Amino acid sequence: MERSAVSPDADVREAWERALRRNKLVRWFVRWLPHRVTILIRTILRAEHAVIAKARQRWRRSLQLRVVGTTLVMSVIVVAVLGFFLTAQIADGLLTNAESTATNQALAGLNAARSLPGLTAYPNSQSAEQFMYNAAITLQPTGSGATSYNVIVGLNPDVRGVDTQWATESVDARATLPRTLIGKVQAEQRKNAGGSGDMFYAPTTMVPTSGGPGRPAVAVGTPLGNWYQLYFVFPLDDEQQTLQLVQTTLLGAGIALVVLLAAIASLVTRWVVLPVRHAAQAARRVSAGHLEERMTVASADDLGALATSFNEMAGSLQEKLLQLEELSRAQRQFVSDVSHELRTPMTTIRMAAEILHESREQLDPAAARSAELLQSQTERFEVLLSDLLEISRHDANVATLDSEPTDMCDIARRSADDAQHLAERRGCRIEFRLPAEPCVAEVDKRRVERILRNLLVNAVEHGEDKDVIVTVAADRDAVAVAVRDHGVGLGPGEEQLVFERFWRADPARARTTGGTGLGLAIAHEDARLHGGWLQAWGEKGRGSVFRLTVPRVAGHTLAGSPLPLGPDDTGAARGALDPRGALDPDLAGGSPVSGGSSAAGGSRA
């Protein structure tokens, strides 16, 4: 069989391509990894920030949490300081007691060592080693009830020719005895030959000759004759166990005390906070219209006084509101009854006024002028009666809508008939800016025509004989109509008053011209009845814009307006678009229905 041969160049090329692929993978991984790590770090930081923000918000809002947390922190600090102080005092007491016991035991051992043979003879290698080891073994504690200690016998370094320097049973003398203690004992031995019987002690770590871990101990040393030193090493195992037991007990008691204090603080705070929370809930319910809401008086203390005072306040408020409601109802009924009752005599007066007005040419000039005034004021009085009846219906919440799909462009054109005649007499015109497609909305045609007719007549009357612009626009959810004039406008703060009843920019002016003073108030109520907004913008010398916005479907809630609230050159600056591109009324100046500013320098009614 013939075997196929692969050229070395092909192998090299394939290996090179594999290396390139691997390098591309490595480069991609190097670029991908930092990006992923950065995303992970950002996610963790955002989560941490959210948790911190939520905890901070919870801390600010909860009085109980603040009181319990503060009590917990202060209790931990106090218990920690107190535990540290008690532990230090107990440790000092145990060490002092151990040193006293060690000193007494060492004194007894010193007396016993002085009676050993060979103490006074000058030491040589054999005698010194024999004495030291005999003393170390003889002075070891005997019996199970005796105090545990270790004996170390040392030789004065001034003695020459002796190799053995330390004699001990099971303790590493060089590692156990502190140099300062050895120095004091040797200095005392040189100072007083044979020693004066003084004891020197120092805390140390007892290191066994087997090389195990060291144990805390107290070393006591004293001169023994002219040539030897006697050391006792007392382990502090019992004292250490006692101290650990005390520390454990203090720690457990401290934790229990902190938890108990936190629980007590939580309970006490709850006693105070719960009535306050109940008072806040009751206040919210009262503010929402539930005037019968009362708090439970469970005690005669300060919290009980708070509940009693709240109940008295709520009862008084309910009584006053009921009185105001009765008075308001009586006033509305009075206005409605008077308006109805005045219609009959008003009809008679109107008939008489019409007869006099028709025959005015046969009267003398003064009587003719009186007939004309009587006719105009009679018409004005009839309009006022109609407005009073309409506003009384709104006050009594008995006004209803007869909604049907209607093109707002047609309503705007029809509403301009009366204003068109007035504009022609004043030498100005009404300009319409209407979209090509219909702007259909479910509205009550009669009420919307009344709103627009009122706005157009006001714009012509207060527009200083300048053109009035009517703009209609629509979006997915709403239809808006804006009436723009170039009159005197309003000063700062007056825009909040324009929709009030019988308001005039100049109170000193007599109401001899204009409407009844109720036109914009009724228009305001009609817009609210549609679930829409009637807003206005105005500045001194720049004129005004009135904007009516209604939902396309009756009963839907508005989220924005298709038109800006303000003139074309300032609407973008004064408005803020909502996420769908509609103007947010809260940011555009004015508030829904009743907010905004007037365009006129006087009453717009």
C-alpha positions as CSV (number, residue, x, y, z in Angstrom):
1,M,0.0,0.0,0.0
2,E,1.3,3.4,-0.9
3,R,1.4,5.9,2.0
4,S,0.6,9.6,1.4
5,A,3.2,12.0,2.3
6,V,2.6,15.3,4.0
7,S,5.1,18.1,3.2
8,P,6.9,19.8,6.1
9,D,5.6,23.2,4.8
10,A,2.0,22.1,5.3
11,D,2.7,21.0,8.8
12,V,4.3,24.3,9.7
13,R,1.5,26.3,8.1
14,E,-1.2,24.3,10.0
15,A,0.7,24.8,13.3
16,W,1.1,28.5,12.5
17,E,-2.7,28.8,11.9
18,R,-3.5,27.0,15.1
19,A,-1.2,29.4,17.0
20,L,-2.9,32.4,15.4
21,R,-6.3,31.1,16.4
22,R,-5.1,30.5,20.0
23,N,-3.7,34.0,20.1
24,K,-6.9,35.5,18.9
25,L,-8.7,33.6,21.6
26,V,-6.2,34.8,24.2
27,R,-6.6,38.4,23.0
28,W,-10.4,38.2,23.1
29,F,-10.2,36.7,26.6
30,V,-7.9,39.5,27.7
31,R,-10.3,42.1,26.4
32,W,-13.4,40.3,27.7
33,L,-12.2,39.6,31.2
34,P,-11.6,43.3,32.4
35,H,-14.9,44.3,31.0
36,R,-16.8,41.6,32.8
37,V,-14.9,42.3,36.0
38,T,-15.8,46.0,35.7
39,I,-19.4,45.1,35.2
40,L,-19.3,42.8,38.3
41,I,-17.7,45.5,40.4
42,R,-20.3,48.1,39.3
43,T,-23.1,45.7,40.1
44,I,-21.8,45.0,43.5
45,L,-21.3,48.7,44.2
46,R,-24.8,49.5,43.0
47,A,-26.2,46.8,45.2
48,E,-24.2,48.0,48.2
49,H,-25.3,51.6,47.5
50,A,-28.9,50.5,47.3
51,V,-28.6,48.6,50.6
52,I,-26.9,51.5,52.3
53,A,-29.5,54.0,51.0
54,K,-32.3,51.8,52.1
55,A,-30.8,51.3,55.6
56,R,-30.2,55.1,55.9
57,Q,-33.8,55.8,54.9
58,R,-35.0,53.2,57.4
59,W,-32.8,54.8,60.1
60,R,-34.2,58.3,59.4
61,R,-37.8,57.2,59.4
62,S,-37.9,54.8,62.4
63,L,-37.6,56.4,65.8
64,Q,-37.7,53.0,67.4
65,L,-34.7,51.8,65.3
66,R,-32.7,54.9,66.2
67,V,-33.4,54.5,69.9
68,V,-32.7,50.8,70.0
69,G,-29.6,51.2,67.8
70,T,-28.2,54.0,70.0
71,T,-28.9,52.1,73.2
72,L,-27.2,49.0,71.7
73,V,-24.1,50.9,70.7
74,M,-23.8,52.7,74.0
75,S,-24.4,49.5,76.0
76,V,-21.7,47.7,74.1
77,I,-19.2,50.5,74.8
78,V,-20.1,50.7,78.5
79,V,-20.1,46.9,79.0
80,A,-16.7,46.6,77.1
81,V,-15.1,49.3,79.2
82,L,-16.5,47.9,82.4
83,G,-15.4,44.3,81.4
84,F,-12.0,45.5,80.6
85,F,-11.6,47.3,83.9
86,L,-13.0,44.3,85.9
87,T,-10.7,41.9,84.1
88,A,-7.7,44.0,84.7
89,Q,-8.5,44.3,88.4
90,I,-9.2,40.6,88.8
91,A,-6.0,39.7,87.0
92,D,-4.0,42.1,89.2
93,G,-5.6,40.5,92.3
94,L,-4.8,37.0,91.1
95,L,-1.2,37.9,90.3
96,T,-0.7,39.6,93.7
97,N,-2.1,36.6,95.5
98,A,0.1,34.3,93.5
99,E,3.2,36.4,94.2
100,S,2.3,36.5,98.0
101,T,1.9,32.7,98.0
102,A,5.1,32.2,96.0
103,T,7.0,34.4,98.4
104,N,5.9,32.5,101.5
105,Q,6.6,29.2,99.8
106,A,10.0,30.4,98.7
107,L,10.9,31.6,102.2
108,A,10.0,28.2,103.7
109,G,12.1,26.5,101.0
110,L,15.0,28.9,101.7
111,N,15.0,27.9,105.4
112,A,14.9,24.3,104.5
113,A,17.8,24.7,102.0
114,R,20.0,26.5,104.6
115,S,20.1,23.3,106.7
116,L,21.4,21.2,103.8
117,P,25.0,19.9,104.2
118,G,27.7,21.4,102.0
119,L,26.2,24.9,101.8
120,T,29.1,26.7,103.5
121,A,32.0,24.7,101.9
122,Y,33.8,26.4,99.0
123,P,32.4,24.6,95.9
124,N,34.4,22.6,93.5
125,S,33.1,20.7,90.5
126,Q,32.0,17.6,92.4
127,S,30.7,19.2,95.6
128,A,28.9,22.0,93.8
129,E,27.1,19.7,91.4
130,Q,26.2,17.3,94.2
131,F,24.8,20.1,96.4
132,M,22.9,21.8,93.7
133,Y,21.1,18.6,92.5
134,N,20.4,17.4,96.0
135,A,18.9,20.8,96.9
136,A,16.8,20.9,93.7
137,I,15.4,17.4,94.3
138,T,15.0,17.9,98.1
139,L,13.0,21.1,97.8
140,Q,10.5,19.8,95.3
141,P,6.9,19.8,96.6
142,T,5.7,16.6,98.1
143,G,2.1,15.3,98.4
144,S,-0.9,15.8,96.1
145,G,-2.2,18.8,98.1
146,A,1.0,20.8,98.1
147,T,1.5,23.9,96.0
148,S,2.9,23.1,92.6
149,Y,6.3,24.7,91.8
150,N,9.7,24.0,90.3
151,V,13.1,24.5,92.0
152,I,16.2,25.8,90.3
153,V,19.6,26.1,92.0
154,G,22.2,28.3,90.5
155,L,25.9,28.8,91.1
156,N,27.5,32.2,91.6
157,P,29.4,33.1,88.4
158,D,32.3,34.3,90.5
159,V,33.1,30.7,91.3
160,R,35.7,29.4,88.8
161,G,36.4,25.9,87.7
162,V,32.9,24.6,88.0
163,D,31.1,23.6,84.8
164,T,27.6,23.2,86.2
165,Q,25.8,26.6,86.5
166,W,22.2,25.4,87.0
167,A,20.5,22.5,88.6
168,T,16.8,21.8,87.9
169,E,14.4,19.0,87.7
170,S,12.3,19.6,84.6
171,V,12.6,23.3,83.8
172,D,14.9,25.0,81.3
173,A,16.6,27.5,83.6
174,R,18.1,29.7,81.0
175,A,14.9,30.1,79.1
176,T,12.7,30.4,82.2
177,L,14.5,32.8,84.5
178,P,14.4,36.5,83.6
179,R,17.8,38.1,83.3
180,T,16.7,41.0,85.5
181,L,15.7,38.6,88.3
182,I,19.1,36.8,88.1
183,G,20.9,40.1,88.1
184,K,19.1,41.3,91.3
185,V,19.8,38.1,93.2
186,Q,23.4,38.1,92.3
187,A,23.8,41.8,93.2
188,E,22.2,41.1,96.5
189,Q,24.5,38.2,97.1
190,R,27.6,40.3,96.4
191,K,26.3,43.1,98.5
192,N,25.5,40.9,101.6
193,A,27.6,37.8,101.9
194,G,25.3,34.9,102.4
195,G,22.3,37.0,101.5
196,S,19.9,38.9,103.8
197,G,16.9,36.8,103.2
198,D,15.2,39.2,100.7
199,M,13.0,37.7,98.0
200,F,12.9,39.0,94.4
201,Y,10.1,38.0,92.0
202,A,9.1,38.6,88.5
203,P,6.5,37.3,86.0
204,T,7.9,34.9,83.5
205,T,7.2,32.0,81.1
206,M,8.1,28.5,82.4
207,V,9.7,26.6,79.5
208,P,10.1,22.8,80.1
209,T,13.2,21.0,79.2
210,S,11.2,18.8,76.9
211,G,10.7,21.8,74.6
212,G,6.9,22.0,74.9
213,P,4.9,25.3,75.0
214,G,5.6,27.8,77.7
215,R,3.3,28.5,80.6
216,P,2.8,31.7,82.5
217,A,4.5,31.6,85.9
218,V,6.0,33.7,88.7
219,A,9.7,33.3,89.4
220,V,11.0,34.0,93.0
221,G,14.7,34.2,93.7
222,T,16.9,34.7,96.7
223,P,20.7,34.2,97.6
224,L,21.5,30.8,99.2
225,G,24.8,31.2,101.2
226,N,27.8,32.7,99.6
227,W,27.9,30.6,96.4
228,Y,24.5,29.5,95.4
229,Q,21.1,31.1,94.4
230,L,17.8,29.5,95.0
231,Y,14.9,30.1,92.5
232,F,11.3,28.9,92.7
233,V,9.1,28.9,89.6
234,F,5.3,28.8,90.4
235,P,3.1,28.1,87.3
236,L,-0.1,30.2,87.1
237,D,-2.3,27.6,85.6
238,D,-5.0,27.9,88.3
239,E,-4.9,31.6,88.1
240,Q,-5.1,31.6,84.3
241,Q,-8.1,29.2,84.4
242,T,-9.8,31.4,87.0
243,L,-9.1,34.5,84.8
244,Q,-10.5,32.7,81.7
245,L,-13.6,31.7,83.6
246,V,-14.1,35.3,84.8
247,Q,-13.6,36.6,81.2
248,T,-16.0,34.1,79.8
249,T,-18.5,34.9,82.5
250,L,-18.1,38.6,81.9
251,L,-18.5,38.2,78.2
252,G,-21.6,36.1,78.5
253,A,-23.1,38.5,81.1
254,G,-22.1,41.5,79.0
255,I,-23.8,40.0,75.9
256,A,-26.9,39.1,77.9
257,L,-26.9,42.6,79.4
258,V,-26.6,44.3,76.0
259,V,-29.4,42.2,74.6
260,L,-31.6,42.8,77.6
261,L,-31.0,46.6,77.4
262,A,-31.8,46.5,73.7
263,A,-35.0,44.6,74.4
264,I,-35.9,47.0,77.2
265,A,-35.2,50.0,75.0
266,S,-37.3,48.4,72.2
267,L,-40.2,47.7,74.6
268,V,-40.1,51.1,76.1
269,T,-39.8,52.8,72.8
270,R,-42.6,50.7,71.4
271,W,-44.8,51.9,74.3
272,V,-44.1,55.5,73.2
273,V,-44.0,55.0,69.4
274,L,-47.1,52.9,69.0
275,P,-49.5,55.6,70.3
276,V,-47.7,58.2,68.1
277,R,-48.0,55.9,65.1
278,H,-51.7,55.4,65.9
279,A,-52.1,59.2,66.2
280,A,-50.4,59.7,62.8
281,Q,-52.7,57.0,61.2
282,A,-55.7,58.6,62.7
283,A,-54.6,62.1,61.5
284,R,-54.1,60.7,58.0
285,R,-57.6,59.2,58.1
286,V,-59.1,62.5,59.4
287,S,-57.3,64.4,56.6
288,A,-58.7,61.9,54.1
289,G,-62.2,62.8,55.2
290,H,-63.0,60.2,57.9
291,L,-64.0,62.7,60.5
292,E,-65.3,60.0,62.8
293,E,-61.9,58.6,63.4
294,R,-60.8,58.5,67.1
295,M,-57.9,57.3,69.2
296,T,-58.3,54.8,72.0
297,V,-57.5,56.3,75.4
298,A,-55.8,53.4,77.2
299,S,-54.1,55.3,80.1
300,A,-54.1,58.5,82.1
301,D,-50.5,59.4,81.4
302,D,-49.1,61.8,78.8
303,L,-49.9,59.4,76.0
304,G,-53.5,59.2,77.2
305,A,-53.5,63.0,77.3
306,L,-52.3,63.0,73.7
307,A,-55.1,60.6,72.7
308,T,-57.7,62.7,74.6
309,S,-56.5,65.9,73.0
310,F,-56.5,64.4,69.6
311,N,-60.0,63.1,70.0
312,E,-61.1,66.5,71.3
313,M,-59.5,68.2,68.3
314,A,-61.0,65.7,65.8
315,G,-64.5,66.2,67.4
316,S,-64.2,69.9,67.3
317,L,-62.9,69.7,63.7
318,Q,-65.8,67.4,62.7
319,E,-68.3,69.8,64.3
320,K,-66.8,72.8,62.6
321,L,-66.7,71.1,59.2
322,L,-70.3,69.9,59.6
323,Q,-71.3,73.5,60.4
324,L,-69.4,74.7,57.3
325,E,-71.0,72.1,55.2
326,E,-74.4,73.1,56.4
327,L,-73.6,76.7,55.8
328,S,-72.2,76.0,52.3
329,R,-75.2,73.8,51.5
330,A,-77.5,76.6,52.7
331,Q,-75.6,79.1,50.6
332,R,-75.7,77.0,47.5
333,Q,-79.4,76.3,48.0
334,F,-80.0,80.0,48.6
335,V,-78.2,80.9,45.4
336,S,-80.1,78.2,43.4
337,D,-83.4,79.2,44.8
338,V,-82.8,82.9,44.3
339,S,-81.7,82.3,40.7
340,H,-84.8,80.3,40.0
341,E,-87.1,82.7,41.7
342,L,-85.6,85.7,39.9
343,R,-86.3,84.1,36.5
344,T,-90.0,84.9,36.6
345,P,-89.7,88.6,37.5
346,M,-86.7,88.9,35.2
347,T,-88.8,87.6,32.3
348,T,-91.3,90.4,33.0
349,I,-88.6,93.0,33.3
350,R,-87.1,91.8,30.0
351,M,-90.4,92.0,28.2
352,A,-90.9,95.5,29.5
353,A,-87.3,96.5,28.6
354,E,-87.7,95.2,25.1
355,I,-90.9,97.2,24.6
356,L,-89.2,100.4,25.9
357,H,-86.1,99.6,23.7
358,E,-88.2,99.2,20.6
359,S,-90.0,102.5,21.2
360,R,-86.9,104.4,22.2
361,E,-87.1,106.6,19.1
362,Q,-90.4,108.0,20.3
363,L,-88.9,109.0,23.7
364,D,-86.8,112.0,24.6
365,P,-83.0,111.5,24.4
366,A,-82.6,110.9,28.2
367,A,-85.4,108.3,28.3
368,A,-84.1,106.7,25.1
369,R,-80.6,106.3,26.7
370,S,-82.2,104.9,29.8
371,A,-84.1,102.3,27.7
372,E,-80.9,101.2,26.1
373,L,-79.1,100.9,29.4
374,L,-82.0,99.0,30.8
375,Q,-81.9,96.6,27.9
376,S,-78.2,95.9,28.2
377,Q,-78.2,95.5,31.9
378,T,-81.2,93.2,31.7
379,E,-79.3,90.9,29.3
380,R,-76.3,91.1,31.6
381,F,-78.5,90.1,34.6
382,E,-79.9,87.2,32.7
383,V,-76.5,85.9,31.9
384,L,-75.5,86.3,35.5
385,L,-78.5,84.3,36.6
386,S,-77.6,81.5,34.2
387,D,-74.0,81.5,35.5
388,L,-75.2,81.4,39.1
389,L,-77.4,78.4,38.3
390,E,-74.5,76.7,36.5
391,I,-72.0,77.3,39.3
392,S,-74.5,76.1,41.9
393,R,-74.8,72.8,40.0
394,H,-71.0,72.4,40.1
395,D,-71.0,73.2,43.8
396,A,-73.7,70.7,44.5
397,N,-71.8,68.0,42.4
398,V,-74.9,67.5,40.3
399,A,-73.4,68.6,37.0
400,T,-73.2,65.8,34.4
401,L,-71.5,65.2,31.1
402,D,-73.2,64.3,27.8
403,S,-70.0,63.0,26.1
404,E,-69.8,61.9,22.5
405,P,-66.9,61.7,20.0
406,T,-66.4,65.2,18.6
407,D,-63.8,66.9,16.4
408,M,-62.2,69.6,18.6
409,C,-61.3,71.6,15.5
410,D,-65.0,72.0,14.6
411,I,-65.8,73.1,18.2
412,A,-63.0,75.7,18.0
413,R,-64.4,77.1,14.8
414,R,-68.0,77.3,16.1
415,S,-66.9,78.8,19.4
416,A,-65.3,81.7,17.6
417,D,-68.5,83.2,16.1
418,D,-69.3,85.6,19.0
419,A,-65.7,86.5,19.4
420,Q,-65.3,87.1,15.6
421,H,-67.9,89.9,15.6
422,L,-66.2,91.5,18.5
423,A,-62.8,91.1,16.8
424,E,-64.1,92.8,13.7
425,R,-65.3,95.8,15.7
426,R,-61.9,96.1,17.3
427,G,-60.0,95.8,14.1
428,C,-58.2,92.5,14.8
429,R,-58.7,89.0,13.7
430,I,-58.7,85.4,15.0
431,E,-56.2,83.1,13.4
432,F,-56.7,79.3,13.5
433,R,-53.8,76.8,13.4
434,L,-55.5,73.5,13.0
435,P,-54.0,70.1,12.0
436,A,-55.0,68.5,8.8
437,E,-56.5,65.4,10.5
438,P,-59.4,65.5,12.9
439,C,-58.7,65.7,16.6
440,V,-61.5,63.6,18.0
441,A,-62.2,63.4,21.7
442,E,-65.2,62.2,23.8
443,V,-66.4,65.5,25.3
444,D,-69.6,67.4,26.1
445,K,-69.9,69.8,23.1
446,R,-72.0,72.3,24.9
447,R,-69.5,72.7,27.8
448,V,-66.4,72.7,25.7
449,E,-67.9,75.3,23.4
450,R,-68.7,77.4,26.4
451,I,-65.1,77.1,27.7
452,L,-63.6,78.1,24.3
453,R,-66.1,80.9,23.7
454,N,-65.2,82.4,27.1
455,L,-61.5,82.1,26.3
456,L,-61.8,83.7,22.9
457,V,-64.0,86.6,24.0
458,N,-61.6,87.3,26.9
459,A,-58.6,87.1,24.5
460,V,-60.2,89.7,22.1
461,E,-61.3,92.0,24.9
462,H,-57.9,92.0,26.6
463,G,-55.7,91.6,23.6
464,E,-55.3,95.3,22.9
465,D,-56.7,95.0,19.4
466,K,-54.0,92.5,18.4
467,D,-54.6,89.2,16.6
468,V,-55.6,86.1,18.6
469,I,-54.2,82.7,17.7
470,V,-56.1,79.5,18.2
471,T,-54.0,76.3,18.1
472,V,-55.3,72.7,18.2
473,A,-53.1,69.6,18.6
474,A,-53.5,66.0,19.6
475,D,-51.5,63.0,20.5
476,R,-52.3,59.4,21.4
477,D,-54.1,60.2,24.7
478,A,-55.1,63.9,24.7
479,V,-56.4,66.8,22.7
480,A,-55.4,70.4,23.5
481,V,-56.6,73.8,22.4
482,A,-54.5,76.9,23.1
483,V,-55.7,80.5,22.8
484,R,-52.9,83.0,22.5
485,D,-53.3,86.8,22.8
486,H,-50.8,89.6,22.9
487,G,-52.4,91.8,25.5
488,V,-51.3,93.2,28.9
489,G,-50.7,89.8,30.5
490,L,-50.5,89.3,34.3
491,G,-48.0,90.2,37.0
492,P,-46.1,87.7,39.2
493,G,-48.4,85.7,41.5
494,E,-51.6,86.8,39.7
495,E,-51.8,83.7,37.7
496,Q,-53.0,81.7,40.7
497,L,-56.1,84.0,41.1
498,V,-57.4,84.1,37.6
499,F,-59.8,81.1,38.0
500,E,-61.3,82.4,41.2
501,R,-64.9,83.7,41.2
502,F,-65.4,87.5,40.7
503,W,-61.6,88.1,40.7
504,R,-60.3,91.2,38.9
505,A,-56.7,92.2,38.4
506,D,-57.6,95.8,39.4
507,P,-60.0,95.7,42.3
508,A,-60.5,99.5,42.1
509,R,-62.2,99.1,38.7
510,A,-66.0,99.0,38.7
511,R,-67.5,96.0,36.9
512,T,-69.2,97.9,34.1
513,T,-67.5,96.0,31.3
514,G,-66.7,92.4,30.6
515,G,-68.6,89.3,31.7
516,T,-70.2,88.3,35.0
517,G,-67.0,87.3,36.8
518,L,-67.9,83.6,36.8
519,G,-66.9,82.6,33.3
520,L,-63.5,81.2,34.0
521,A,-64.7,79.7,37.2
522,I,-67.4,77.8,35.3
523,A,-64.8,76.9,32.6
524,H,-62.5,75.6,35.3
525,E,-65.3,73.4,36.7
526,D,-66.2,72.2,33.2
527,A,-62.6,71.2,32.4
528,R,-62.4,69.4,35.7
529,L,-65.7,67.6,35.0
530,H,-64.1,66.2,31.8
531,G,-61.0,65.0,33.7
532,G,-58.9,67.7,31.9
533,W,-56.8,70.7,32.6
534,L,-57.5,74.4,32.1
535,Q,-54.2,76.2,32.5
536,A,-52.8,79.6,31.6
537,W,-49.6,81.5,31.2
538,G,-49.1,85.2,31.2
539,E,-46.5,87.9,31.6
540,K,-46.8,91.7,31.7
541,G,-46.5,93.1,28.2
542,R,-46.3,89.8,26.5
543,G,-49.9,88.6,26.5
544,S,-51.1,85.2,27.6
545,V,-51.9,81.7,26.6
546,F,-54.8,79.7,27.8
547,R,-54.6,75.9,27.3
548,L,-57.5,73.4,27.5
549,T,-56.4,69.7,27.6
550,V,-59.0,66.9,27.6
551,P,-58.4,63.1,27.3
552,R,-59.4,61.5,24.1
553,V,-61.4,58.8,25.9
554,A,-63.7,60.0,28.7
555,G,-62.6,58.9,32.2
556,H,-59.0,58.4,31.3
557,T,-56.3,60.1,33.3
558,L,-54.1,62.7,31.6
559,A,-50.3,62.3,31.7
560,G,-49.3,65.3,29.5
561,S,-50.5,67.8,26.9
562,P,-49.7,67.9,23.2
563,L,-49.2,71.7,23.4
564,P,-46.7,73.7,25.5
565,L,-48.0,76.0,28.1
566,G,-46.6,79.4,27.0
567,P,-45.9,81.2,23.7
568,D,-44.0,79.4,21.0
569,D,-40.7,81.2,21.9
570,T,-40.9,80.3,25.6
571,G,-42.8,77.1,25.7
572,A,-39.8,74.9,25.5
573,A,-38.1,76.7,28.3
574,R,-41.1,76.7,30.5
575,G,-42.2,73.1,29.9
576,A,-40.7,69.7,30.5
577,L,-41.6,66.8,28.3
578,D,-42.8,63.6,29.8
579,P,-41.3,60.3,28.6
580,R,-43.8,60.2,25.7
581,G,-43.1,63.7,24.6
582,A,-46.1,65.4,26.2
583,L,-45.8,68.4,28.4
584,D,-45.8,67.7,32.2
585,P,-48.2,70.2,33.7
586,D,-46.4,70.2,37.1
587,L,-43.2,71.4,35.4
588,A,-44.7,73.7,32.8
589,G,-46.0,76.3,35.2
590,G,-49.4,76.2,36.8
591,S,-51.2,73.1,38.1
592,P,-53.8,70.9,36.5
593,V,-57.2,72.6,36.0
594,S,-56.8,75.5,38.4
595,G,-53.1,76.4,37.9
596,G,-51.5,78.7,35.4
597,S,-51.8,82.4,34.8
598,S,-54.2,84.7,33.2
599,A,-53.8,86.5,30.0
600,A,-55.8,89.5,30.9
601,G,-55.1,92.5,33.0
602,G,-58.5,92.1,34.5
603,S,-61.1,89.5,35.1
604,R,-61.3,86.9,32.4
605,A,-64.9,86.0,33.2
